[in-house]
Amino acid sequence: MRGPVQSSPFPDSQRHTLVWVLQIFLPTMSLKDLKQADSYDLSMPTVQVEQPPQRAGGAHSSSKWGLAFRCFGQPCLAELLGSTLFIFAGCLSVMENTEGTGRLQPALAHGLALAIVIAVLGGISGGHFNPAVSVSVFMIGGLNVYLLLPYILAQLCGGMIGAGLAMTVSSVENFDNSSGAAFNVVQGDGQIGRATVAEVVMTLFLTMVVCMGAVNKQTHSMLAPLCIGLTVTVDILAGGAVSGACMNPARAFGPAVMANYWSYHWIYWIGPMAGAVLTGSIIRLLLGDEKIRVLLK
């Protein structure tokens, strides 16, 4: 049995601030878990797990492996496959783009491909296929912490595989002319500010649609896959000339590896991740349902 809760070493004001911060950035912890009478026990609670009876023939061991695959392996494989297919279609649309279509061809290809893979694989993994989306969904409690890093690694690997497949089927001339579908819009330091801000805002738009349309119960919509894909299309049409409209570090990373093109690559990490954190903070503080929101419940 667990002993009595120890008195907190923090003053009252610091304890209230600490709980508020934990509620924003550790969405899997509820206020009841942190608050006990006049003190807060910040130690990890002891959890007793009752083991099912051992069955003959190793059935218990087999069920454990099956559970691990369903809860960890299968979602990560879905993120890997979905990221591969999405980034393959997106990169190839850029490499094979014609002058007459402008940004319309890659905008439609990215948006439609994303909507399709979310509709097909979203039931397994949630359909992120984007590290920025995974961060924002984690912040509002839609993704367990032990899956966050594996998801991001799977998405980055999928980005490299998808970009590599696109390079394989495209001609050398088209690959070189498009820098391997890497983001080459920013050509000078004078463009850094507006490109970074554009990535922040466009990623905020995208992750807001994902979180409010697919995670937040109050605004959950069956049309979420279509809305998410259309948001990508709109962002590319609106901001493609400013920054390239990446919104996805995995989409930037894969082609950069294949083409060895790293000029201003950091913009496509800082911008999307900042947009994702803003989305998570806004929903946790203001727009989320009662389960997600930490203010004015």
C-alpha positions in Angstrom: 0.0 0.0 0.0 1.2 3.5 -0.8 2.2 5.7 2.1 0.7 9.2 2.9 1.2 12.0 0.5 4.2 14.1 1.5 4.0 17.8 2.0 5.0 19.7 -1.1 8.3 21.7 -1.0 6.7 24.3 -3.3 5.0 27.5 -2.1 1.3 27.8 -3.0 1.8 30.2 -5.9 4.5 28.0 -7.4 2.4 24.9 -7.0 -0.6 26.4 -8.8 1.6 27.6 -11.6 3.3 24.1 -11.9 -0.1 22.4 -12.1 -1.3 24.8 -14.8 1.8 24.2 -16.9 1.6 20.5 -16.5 -2.0 20.6 -17.7 -1.0 22.2 -20.9 2.1 20.2 -21.8 1.2 16.8 -20.2 -2.3 16.2 -21.6 -2.4 12.6 -20.3 -2.5 13.8 -16.7 -5.7 15.2 -15.2 -6.1 17.8 -12.5 -7.4 15.2 -10.1 -4.1 13.2 -10.6 -2.1 16.2 -9.6 -4.2 17.9 -6.9 -4.7 16.3 -3.5 -6.2 18.5 -0.7 -3.6 21.2 0.1 -0.6 19.5 -1.5 0.5 18.0 -4.7 2.2 14.6 -4.9 4.5 14.8 -7.9 5.9 11.2 -7.6 5.0 8.5 -10.0 2.1 6.5 -8.6 2.6 2.7 -8.2 0.3 0.8 -10.6 -0.5 -2.8 -9.9 -1.3 -4.8 -13.0 -3.1 -8.1 -12.5 -1.6 -10.7 -14.8 -4.0 -13.0 -16.6 -3.6 -16.7 -15.9 -0.9 -18.5 -17.9 -2.4 -20.7 -20.5 -0.9 -23.8 -22.0 1.0 -23.5 -25.3 2.2 -20.0 -24.7 -1.1 -18.4 -25.4 -0.5 -15.6 -22.9 2.9 -14.8 -24.5 1.3 -14.8 -27.9 -1.5 -12.4 -26.8 1.1 -10.0 -25.3 2.9 -9.9 -28.6 -0.3 -9.4 -30.5 -1.3 -6.5 -28.2 2.1 -4.9 -28.6 1.8 -5.1 -32.3 -1.7 -3.6 -32.3 -0.8 -0.8 -29.9 2.7 0.0 -31.2 3.9 -1.8 -34.3 0.8 -1.5 -36.5 0.3 2.3 -35.9 4.0 3.0 -36.6 3.8 0.9 -39.8 0.7 2.8 -40.9 2.5 6.1 -40.4 5.5 4.8 -42.4 3.4 3.6 -45.2 1.1 6.6 -45.3 4.0 9.0 -45.2 5.7 7.1 -48.0 2.7 7.2 -50.3 1.8 10.8 -49.5 5.3 12.1 -50.0 5.8 10.0 -53.1 2.8 11.5 -54.8 3.7 15.0 -53.6 7.3 14.9 -54.8 6.4 13.3 -58.1 3.8 16.0 -58.8 6.5 18.6 -58.3 9.1 16.8 -60.4 6.7 16.2 -63.3 4.9 19.6 -63.0 4.2 21.4 -66.3 4.5 25.1 -66.8 0.9 25.5 -67.7 -0.5 24.2 -64.4 1.7 26.3 -62.1 1.0 25.4 -58.4 -2.4 23.8 -59.2 -0.9 20.4 -60.0 1.2 19.9 -56.8 -1.5 21.5 -54.7 -4.2 19.0 -55.9 -1.8 16.1 -55.7 -0.7 16.8 -52.2 -4.2 17.5 -50.9 -5.9 14.5 -52.6 -3.1 12.1 -51.6 -3.2 13.2 -48.0 -7.0 12.9 -47.8 -6.9 9.4 -49.3 -4.2 8.0 -47.0 -5.9 9.5 -43.9 -9.2 7.9 -44.9 -7.6 4.5 -45.5 -5.0 4.4 -42.7 -6.4 6.9 -40.1 -8.3 4.2 -38.3 -5.0 2.5 -37.4 -2.7 5.3 -36.5 -4.8 8.5 -36.5 -3.5 9.5 -39.9 -0.8 12.0 -39.0 1.9 11.5 -41.6 3.5 14.8 -40.4 5.7 15.4 -37.3 4.0 18.8 -36.7 0.5 17.1 -36.6 1.8 14.5 -34.2 3.1 17.2 -31.8 -0.1 19.2 -31.8 -2.3 16.0 -31.4 0.0 14.9 -28.5 -0.4 18.3 -26.8 -4.2 18.0 -26.7 -4.2 14.4 -25.5 -4.8 12.6 -28.7 -1.5 10.7 -28.8 0.3 8.7 -26.1 3.7 10.0 -25.2 5.4 6.7 -25.9 4.2 6.9 -29.6 5.3 10.4 -30.3 9.0 9.8 -31.1 8.3 6.5 -33.0 5.7 8.3 -35.1 8.1 11.1 -36.0 10.8 8.6 -36.9 8.4 6.6 -39.0 7.3 9.7 -40.8 10.8 10.8 -41.5 11.7 7.3 -42.9 8.6 7.4 -45.0 9.6 10.8 -46.3 13.0 9.4 -47.4 11.4 6.3 -49.0 8.7 8.3 -50.8 11.2 10.9 -52.1 13.5 8.0 -53.2 10.7 6.3 -55.1 9.8 9.6 -56.8 13.4 10.1 -57.8 13.5 6.5 -59.2 10.6 7.0 -61.6 11.2 10.6 -62.6 13.7 11.5 -65.3 17.1 12.9 -64.3 16.4 16.2 -66.0 13.1 16.7 -64.2 14.7 15.7 -60.9 17.5 18.2 -61.4 15.3 21.0 -62.5 13.1 20.7 -59.4 15.9 20.1 -57.0 14.4 16.7 -56.3 11.2 18.3 -55.0 13.1 19.9 -52.1 12.0 23.3 -51.0 14.1 25.8 -52.9 11.8 28.9 -52.8 13.9 30.8 -50.3 17.0 32.0 -52.1 18.3 34.7 -49.8 18.3 35.9 -46.2 15.8 38.6 -47.0 13.1 36.0 -47.5 13.7 34.2 -44.2 11.3 36.2 -42.1 8.2 36.1 -44.3 8.9 32.4 -45.3 9.1 31.4 -41.6 5.9 33.3 -40.7 4.1 31.8 -43.6 5.1 28.3 -42.5 3.9 29.0 -38.9 0.5 30.3 -40.0 -0.1 27.7 -42.7 0.9 24.9 -40.3 -1.4 26.4 -37.6 -4.2 26.3 -40.1 -3.5 22.7 -41.0 -3.0 21.4 -37.5 -6.1 23.3 -36.2 -8.2 21.5 -38.8 -6.7 18.2 -37.8 -7.2 18.7 -34.1 -10.6 20.3 -34.2 -12.0 18.1 -36.9 -10.5 14.7 -35.9 -9.6 14.8 -32.2 -11.8 17.4 -30.4 -15.1 15.6 -29.7 -17.2 18.8 -29.7 -16.2 19.6 -33.3 -15.4 16.1 -34.6 -16.4 15.7 -38.2 -16.7 12.7 -40.5 -15.4 15.0 -43.3 -12.1 15.5 -41.5 -10.0 13.6 -44.1 -11.4 15.7 -46.9 -11.1 18.9 -44.9 -7.5 18.2 -44.0 -6.6 17.5 -47.7 -8.4 20.6 -48.8 -6.5 22.7 -46.2 -3.2 21.5 -47.7 -4.4 22.4 -51.2 -5.5 25.8 -50.1 -2.2 26.5 -48.2 -0.1 25.5 -51.3 -2.2 27.7 -53.6 -2.0 30.6 -51.2 1.5 30.4 -49.9 3.5 28.3 -52.3 5.2 31.3 -53.8 6.2 32.6 -50.4 7.8 29.6 -48.7 6.8 26.6 -50.8 4.0 25.7 -48.3 5.7 22.8 -46.6 3.8 22.5 -43.3 5.5 19.1 -42.8 9.1 18.5 -41.8 9.0 14.9 -43.2 8.0 16.3 -46.6 11.0 18.6 -46.4 13.4 16.1 -45.0 13.0 13.2 -47.5 13.7 15.2 -50.7 16.5 17.1 -49.0 18.2 13.8 -48.3 17.7 12.5 -51.8 18.8 15.7 -53.5 21.4 16.7 -50.9 19.7 20.1 -50.8 19.9 21.8 -47.4 19.7 25.5 -48.2 17.4 27.1 -45.5 16.1 23.7 -44.6 15.8 24.7 -40.9 12.8 27.0 -41.9 10.8 23.9 -42.6 11.3 22.5 -39.1 11.1 25.7 -37.1 8.0 27.1 -38.8 5.8 23.9 -38.8 6.8 23.0 -35.2 6.0 26.5 -34.0 2.7 26.4 -35.7 1.9 23.0 -34.1 2.8 24.2 -30.6 0.6 27.3 -31.1 -2.3 25.1 -32.2 -1.9 22.8 -29.2 -1.7 25.7 -26.8 -4.8 27.5 -28.2 -6.9 24.4 -28.0 -5.7 23.4 -24.6 -6.4 26.9 -23.2 -9.4 28.1 -25.1 -11.0 26.0 -27.9 -11.0 22.4 -26.6 -13.9 20.6 -25.2 -14.2 20.0 -21.4 -11.9 17.0 -21.5 -9.1 18.9 -23.3 -9.5 22.5 -22.1 -7.7 23.6 -18.9 -9.4 27.0 -18.4 -12.9 27.9 -17.6 -14.3 24.4 -17.4 
